[in-house]
Amino acid sequence: MHATEEAVAAFISAAKAHGPKTHAKQVNLHDHTSKALVSIYAQRLTILIAQGDLAISWNPKNNALAYRIMLDHEYRYGDLHLSVFRTQKGPDGTKDGYAEIGNLPSVDELLEEAKRVADIRNKLLYASNTGIPTGFINVDDALDREAKLSLGLIWAAIDLHMHPKQDASFLNQILKDMASFSSVSKKILPN
């Protein structure tokens, strides 16, 4: 769990370094709401991969990660960059050849999810009134999930450093969402 939190911080740091300054300067690396939003995006991406909609492999010819996605009843292939992903359908309602990870949930849904995840995290890491942490329900599943999230976020941070211009559209959306969510949540959540 700590590794995932550090991977989220690495991604946010890379996004701030390579993203548009308008949104990047509004994102606080230590803001838990921003971290929650990045974590939600990463979780959606792992769901997309688990459903088989997106396959990732190593392409030795290009010395890079590659993707395969089924769109309009045919496979599309390419080098894997964050630019492959979108948070919403194109203007005409199509996927525009990108892997869609879903629209941003409402602020209420995000706040509820962030609170739920924080409560679970705190129960796992800290002793309760009865004196001991409650632990994972299924350790294997939890470790598998955290490892996938961490590795994916580390890859995304590296991809931002290596290909900042290519990943601009998706990065702009993430930074804009993080800045918006953070500012709205500050007005709603108690200090």
N, C-alpha and C positions, 0 to 999 in steps of 0.2 A: 504494500500500500504506500509506503514511503517512496519507493522507486517511482510509482505512478505520479505522485505529487511532484517529485523532482523533474520528471519528464514533462509534466504540464508546465512547470516553471521554465524549463528549457525551451519549449515551444513558444510560450508567451514572450520570452526574451528575444528569440529569433524573429518573431512577428514584429516586435517593437523596433528591432534593428533594421528590418527590411521592408516594413509596411509603410503606408502613407502616413506622414507625420500628423496629419489632421486627427486621425483616429488613434494612432499609436501613442501619442502623448497623453491621451485620456485614459489609457489602460495602466492600472497599477499592478505590477508584478506580484505584489503581496495580497491583492484583493481576492478573497475567497469566492466571490460571485463570478469573477472573470475565470478563475480556475474551474469552477463548476461548469461554466458554459463550454470551455474547451473540452472538459471531460465528457460532457454530453455529446458533443460532436464526435469525439473519438469513439465513444460507445456505439453511436449510430453507425459509424463506419465498420466497426467489428461485426455488427449485426448484418450489415450488407454483405460482408465477406462470408460470414457463417451461413447465410442463406444461399450462397453459391452464385449470387448475382455478379460478384466480382472475384476474379482469381488473380493472384499475384505470384510471380515466379522470377527467377534470375535469368536474364538474357546475356549469356557470355559474349555474344557478338558485339553488343553495345556496352558491355561491362556495367550494366544498370539493371534495376528492377523493372519489370514489365507487367502490364495488366492485360486481362481479357475480360470483356463485359458483353453480355448479350443485350442487344438493342435492336428493336424492330425485327426480331426473329433471325438475327445474324450476329456472329461474334465480331467485335471490334478489338483491335490490339494497339498497343503503343507503349512507349516508355512511361513509367509511373512517376507522375508529379502531382502535387496538390491541385494543379490546374485541371486535373481529370474530374474533380469533384465539384458539385454544386449543391447549394442548400435548398434550391427550389427549381421548379420546371422553368423552361424558357418562356418568353413572352407569349408564344402561341400554344403553350400547354404541353410541349414536347420536352424530351430530355436533352435535346440538342447534342446528342452523342456523348453526354457526360454521365458519370455515376451520381445519381441523386441520393443524397443522404437525408432528405426531408426538410421541410420548412422549419424554421425556428419556432419552438413552442411559445405559447403566450408567457408573459412575465409571471403570471400567477403559477403556471405549470412549472416554469423554471425555478421559481422560488421554492415551491413545494418539493421539487426533485432535489434541489441543493440542500434543503433542510433535512430531507430523508437521508441523503448520502452522508451528510455531516453527523447525523445521529448514529447511523450505522458505524461510521468511522470511529466516533468517540466511544461507542460501546466496545469496539474491538481493541482499542488502544489503551483505554483508561479503566481503572477499577471503578466498580459501582459502589453503592451503599453497602452491598453485601460483601465487598472486599476483593472481588476478582473480575477481570475482563470476561465478557461473555463468549468471545471467540467466534470463529467462522462456523457456519452451518455445515458446509462442505469445503474442506480445505483444498482439495484438488481443483474444484471448479473455480474457487476464488483465486488461487495462484495462477491458473491458466488465464483467467480473465485479466488479472493485473499484469501478467507478463505480456500479453498481446497488446494491451493498452500502452504499456510503457515502451515497448519496442516500436509500435506505430508512431507514438509521439516523438520519440528520439529520431526516427527516420524523417518525420515531417520537419523537425527543427533543422536537420542536416540538409534536407531538400531546399528549405528556405534560404539557407546560406549558399548553396551551390547554384540555385536557379531562381533568384528573387523576382526577376522580371516575368518569367514564365508562370509563376504562381500568383501573380498580382491580383487577379479577379477574385479567387477564393479567399486569399489573404485579406483583401479589402473588406469582403463580407464578414469574415470572422472578427476582424478588428472593430468594424462598425457595430456588430452585434454585441461584442464584449463591452465597448464603451457605453452603448445604449443601456444594456442590461445592468451594468454597474451603477450608472447614474440613477436609473429608476429604482433599483433595489435599495439604494442609500436613503431614498425618500420613504420607502415602505418598511424596511427592516429596522428594528431598534438597534441602538449603538451597543 
